[in-house]
Amino acid sequence: MQLYPKLILDALAKVRYPGNGKDLVANEMIEDDIRIDGNKVSFSIIFDKPTDPFIRSVVKAAETAILTFVSPEVNIKGNIAVKARQTARPNPENPLPDVKNIIAVSSGKGGVGKTTLCGLLIQYLCESGKGPVLAVDADANSNLNEVLGVEVEATLGDIREEIARAEMASKNPIPAGMSKADYAEFKFAGALTEEDDFDLLVMGRTQGKGCYCFVNGLLQNQLAKLYPNYPFMVVDNEAGMEHISRGILPGMDTAILVSDCSRRGVQAAARIAELIKECDMKPKQVGLIVNRAPNGVLNEGTREEIEKQGLTLLGVVPHDDQVYEYDCDGKPTVR
């Protein structure tokens, strides 16, 4: 059988990219480099990102289409190259991709300005040239995106719930012919909100009823692909640090506890410090930031409580009326 490029393209036009349902040719995913040497055929498929979750399944589908619609004698296995329009984000000043600076921010009680401080920390890291930063909103009451001034279309919690309940739904959201794992990778990848110097993931709602082991495993795998691309990761935690204790998020290098300038706030922060020890998280550093202190000064009673609880004071942030006004006006704190 005589092989020529149009035969190959006609076969590839029958393969649809799961991300948008269009065929590979219409999507302009086939590079103009089709090479034919006897029965051997080779070419390149172009994806938008090197982390595209459908690379493996699309390559396999392309091989099958050529063997089915051209000839089973075509030598195509292992001859399809993969290229990406975007290169992976570099990991500056970090030659070891597994060494990450994970900063977990938490508080023992609400209303102490934890999320605002988290946003300011992300802004500081970005302005100091330490980006890109992966910001993770792991608080069920998600509002880090509002502090950062970005819109979020989907949370990982919503996606996890959708996939976990897909088989019981009246209309299964997973397209026919697509595995649950491929659908999960596609949806999780789309939940990343990308900005110039930071990206944001919102964990969202906690688990509902039923078994989430399989879906949580998919989520862990997807997140693990992201970590090496960022020199810093900042996690805005809820008090119980559920996502870290469950192993969905990795551990932490630094734990920052946030309190207001009250004794009860300091005591609540100390309980989180104990929880960190009980969960055997082993951060390199655990410290306290006291927020909203009048004129940036701590009274003696608060200082005594900090010493009594054995907490390391990292800093004191003064009360700022402008932060309150921005919040009332719906303006992002970070610009």
C-alpha positions in Angstrom: 0.0 0.0 0.0 1.3 3.4 -0.9 1.4 5.8 2.0 1.2 9.5 1.8 0.5 12.4 4.3 -3.1 13.0 3.4 -4.0 9.4 4.3 -2.4 9.9 7.8 -4.2 13.3 8.2 -7.6 11.8 7.3 -7.1 9.1 9.9 -6.0 11.6 12.6 -9.1 13.7 11.8 -11.1 10.9 13.3 -9.4 11.3 16.7 -11.0 13.9 19.0 -9.2 15.8 21.7 -11.1 15.3 25.0 -10.5 18.8 26.1 -12.8 20.4 23.6 -14.3 17.6 21.5 -12.6 18.8 18.2 -10.5 16.5 16.1 -6.7 16.7 16.1 -6.5 18.2 12.6 -9.1 20.9 13.2 -7.4 21.7 16.5 -4.1 22.3 14.6 -2.4 19.8 16.9 -0.6 17.9 14.1 2.7 19.5 13.2 3.7 19.8 9.5 6.4 17.2 9.9 4.8 13.9 8.8 7.6 11.6 7.6 7.1 8.4 5.7 9.8 5.8 5.1 8.3 2.7 3.6 5.8 1.4 6.2 7.3 3.6 8.9 5.3 6.8 9.8 6.4 9.4 12.3 5.0 12.9 13.2 4.5 15.2 16.2 1.4 16.1 18.1 1.3 19.6 19.7 -0.4 20.2 23.0 -0.9 23.6 24.7 1.0 22.5 27.9 3.6 19.9 28.7 1.4 18.8 31.6 -1.7 18.2 29.5 -3.6 15.3 31.2 -4.6 13.8 27.8 -1.2 13.3 26.2 -1.0 9.6 26.8 -4.6 8.8 25.7 -4.4 11.0 22.6 -1.2 9.4 21.4 -2.6 6.0 21.9 -5.8 7.0 20.1 -3.7 8.4 17.2 -1.8 5.1 16.9 -5.1 3.1 16.9 -6.7 5.4 14.2 -3.7 5.0 11.8 -3.7 1.2 12.3 -7.4 1.0 11.8 -8.1 3.5 9.0 -4.8 3.4 7.1 -3.4 -0.1 7.5 -2.5 -2.5 10.3 0.9 -2.9 8.6 1.9 0.7 9.4 4.9 1.0 11.7 3.6 3.7 14.0 4.1 2.4 17.6 6.6 4.7 19.4 7.0 7.0 16.4 4.7 9.9 17.6 6.6 12.7 19.2 4.9 15.1 21.7 5.5 18.9 21.7 4.1 21.7 23.8 3.3 25.3 22.8 4.1 26.4 26.4 7.2 25.3 28.3 7.0 24.2 31.9 7.5 27.0 34.4 11.1 27.0 35.7 12.0 26.5 39.3 14.4 29.4 39.9 17.2 29.1 42.4 16.1 25.5 43.3 18.2 22.9 41.5 16.5 20.1 43.5 12.9 19.9 42.2 11.7 17.9 45.3 13.0 20.6 47.7 10.1 23.0 48.2 9.5 25.9 50.6 6.0 25.2 51.8 4.6 27.8 54.2 1.4 26.9 56.0 -0.6 29.7 57.6 -3.2 28.9 60.2 -5.0 30.2 63.2 -6.9 28.8 66.2 -9.9 31.0 65.8 -11.6 33.0 63.1 -11.5 36.8 62.5 -7.8 37.3 63.2 -6.9 38.4 59.7 -5.2 35.1 58.7 -6.2 35.2 55.1 -5.3 38.9 54.7 -1.8 38.1 56.1 -1.6 35.2 53.7 -2.3 37.4 50.8 0.3 40.0 51.9 2.9 37.2 52.2 2.2 36.0 48.7 2.5 39.6 47.5 5.8 40.0 49.3 7.2 36.8 47.8 6.2 37.8 44.3 7.6 41.3 44.6 10.8 39.9 46.0 11.4 37.9 42.8 10.7 34.6 44.5 7.9 33.6 42.2 6.1 31.9 40.7 4.2 31.1 44.0 1.6 28.4 44.2 -1.1 29.8 46.5 -3.5 27.2 48.0 -6.7 28.1 49.7 -7.3 25.1 52.0 -9.9 26.8 54.2 -13.4 25.5 53.6 -14.6 29.1 53.9 -12.6 30.1 50.8 -11.9 33.8 50.3 -8.2 34.0 49.6 -9.1 34.8 45.9 -11.0 37.9 47.1 -7.9 39.1 49.0 -5.8 38.5 45.9 -8.3 40.0 43.5 -8.8 37.0 41.2 -11.9 35.1 40.0 -12.2 31.4 40.7 -14.4 29.2 38.4 -14.1 25.9 40.2 -12.8 24.5 43.4 -11.1 21.1 43.8 -13.7 20.2 46.4 -16.6 20.7 44.0 -14.8 18.6 41.4 -14.0 15.9 43.9 -17.7 15.8 44.9 -18.8 15.7 41.3 -16.6 12.7 40.4 -17.3 10.8 43.6 -21.0 11.0 42.9 -20.9 10.6 39.1 -22.0 7.0 39.0 -25.1 7.8 41.1 -26.1 10.9 39.2 -29.1 10.8 36.9 -26.9 12.0 34.1 -23.2 10.9 34.4 -21.0 14.0 33.8 -18.1 11.9 32.6 -18.3 11.6 28.8 -18.7 8.1 27.3 -15.4 6.5 26.5 -13.5 8.6 29.0 -12.2 7.0 32.2 -12.8 8.5 35.6 -9.1 9.1 36.0 -8.8 11.0 32.7 -11.8 13.1 33.5 -10.5 13.9 36.9 -7.1 15.0 35.5 -8.8 17.2 33.0 -11.1 18.9 35.6 -8.3 19.3 38.2 -6.0 20.8 35.7 -8.6 23.3 34.7 -9.1 24.4 38.4 -5.7 26.2 38.5 -6.2 30.0 38.3 -3.0 31.3 36.6 -1.8 34.9 37.2 1.5 36.5 36.2 3.6 35.7 39.2 1.4 33.3 41.2 -1.2 30.6 40.6 -4.1 29.8 42.8 -5.8 26.5 43.8 -8.9 26.6 45.9 -9.6 23.3 47.8 -13.1 24.4 48.7 -15.7 22.2 50.4 -14.7 19.3 52.6 -15.8 15.7 51.9 -19.4 14.7 51.9 -20.7 11.2 52.7 -19.3 8.1 51.0 -15.8 6.8 50.0 -13.4 9.4 48.6 -10.2 7.3 48.7 -10.0 6.9 44.9 -10.8 10.5 44.1 -8.4 11.8 46.8 -5.7 9.6 45.3 -6.3 11.3 41.9 -6.2 14.7 43.6 -2.9 13.9 45.3 -1.3 12.8 42.0 -2.5 15.9 40.2 -1.1 18.2 42.9 2.2 16.3 43.0 2.7 17.2 39.4 2.4 20.9 40.2 4.7 21.2 43.2 8.1 21.0 41.5 7.3 24.0 39.3 7.1 26.5 42.2 9.9 27.6 44.5 7.3 28.7 47.1 4.0 27.3 48.1 1.7 29.2 50.5 -1.2 27.4 52.1 -4.1 29.2 53.8 -5.2 26.5 56.2 -8.3 26.0 58.2 -7.7 25.5 61.9 -7.7 21.8 61.8 -5.3 21.6 58.9 -7.5 18.9 57.4 -5.9 18.7 53.9 -2.4 18.4 55.3 -3.3 15.8 58.0 -5.1 13.7 55.4 -2.0 13.8 53.2 -3.8 15.5 50.2 -1.3 18.4 50.5 2.3 17.8 51.3 3.8 18.6 54.7 5.3 22.0 55.5 8.6 23.7 56.0 7.3 26.7 58.0 4.1 27.0 60.0 2.9 30.5 60.7 0.3 30.8 63.4 -1.8 34.0 63.4 -3.5 35.4 66.4 -5.1 38.7 67.4 -3.6 40.5 70.4 -5.9 38.7 72.9 -4.9 36.0 75.4 -7.6 33.7 74.0 -6.2 34.1 70.5 -2.7 33.2 71.6 -4.1 30.2 73.5 -5.9 29.0 70.4 -2.8 29.4 68.3 -0.9 27.3 70.9 -3.4 24.5 70.4 -2.7 24.5 66.7 1.0 24.2 67.5 0.2 21.1 69.6 -1.8 19.7 66.8 1.1 20.1 64.4 3.2 18.0 66.8 0.5 15.4 67.3 0.2 14.9 63.5 3.9 14.5 63.3 4.2 17.2 60.6 7.7 18.2 61.6 8.1 21.7 60.1 11.5 23.3 60.3 10.0 26.3 62.0 6.8 27.2 63.9 6.2 30.8 64.8 3.5 33.3 65.8 2.4 36.5 64.2 0.1 38.7 66.3 -2.2 40.8 64.0 -4.2 43.9 64.6 -2.2 45.1 67.6 -3.1 48.8 68.5 -0.2 50.9 67.3 1.7 47.7 66.7 2.4 47.3 70.4 1.7 44.2 72.5 0.6 44.6 76.1 2.4 42.7 78.9 -0.5 40.3 79.4 -0.3 39.1 75.8 3.5 38.8 76.0 3.3 36.7 79.1 0.8 34.4 77.5 3.1 33.9 74.4 6.0 33.0 76.7 3.8 30.8 78.8 2.6 28.8 75.7 6.2 28.5 74.5 5.5 30.2 71.2 8.2 31.9 69.1 7.0 35.5 68.2 7.9 36.2 64.6 6.3 39.6 64.4 3.6 42.1 65.3 1.3 43.7 62.7 -0.5 46.9 63.6 -4.2 47.5 63.2 -4.9 49.3 59.9 -8.2 50.9 59.2 -7.6 50.8 55.5 -7.7 47.0 55.4 -11.1 47.2 57.1 -12.3 49.8 54.6 -11.1 47.7 51.6 -13.0 44.7 53.0 -16.2 46.7 53.4 -15.9 48.1 49.9 -15.2 44.6 48.4 -11.7 45.7 47.2 -8.8 43.2 47.1 -6.2 43.9 49.8 -3.4 42.9 47.5 -2.8 44.9 44.4 
